[in-house]
Amino acid sequence: MMDTPPDPDKAVLTEYKLLMARGTVEAYELFIERHPDHPLAEDARRKLKQLRGE
């Protein structure tokens, strides 16, 4: 019997939660670079602007 492949959205969400815990500019930039079209990337962009004081 084959294992069920992991849910890609769950993996991205887990990654996003980890970067939020870090809360660094670099963490948000990396997430956006790795997942530019994911819906969470918009949230990451907003938080990145806040961190930069824009």
Summary of the structure (lengths in Angstrom):
residues: 54
radius of gyration: 13.0
end to end distance: 51.9
largest distance: 51.9
contacts: 117
relative contact order: 0.15
helix: 72%
strand: 0%
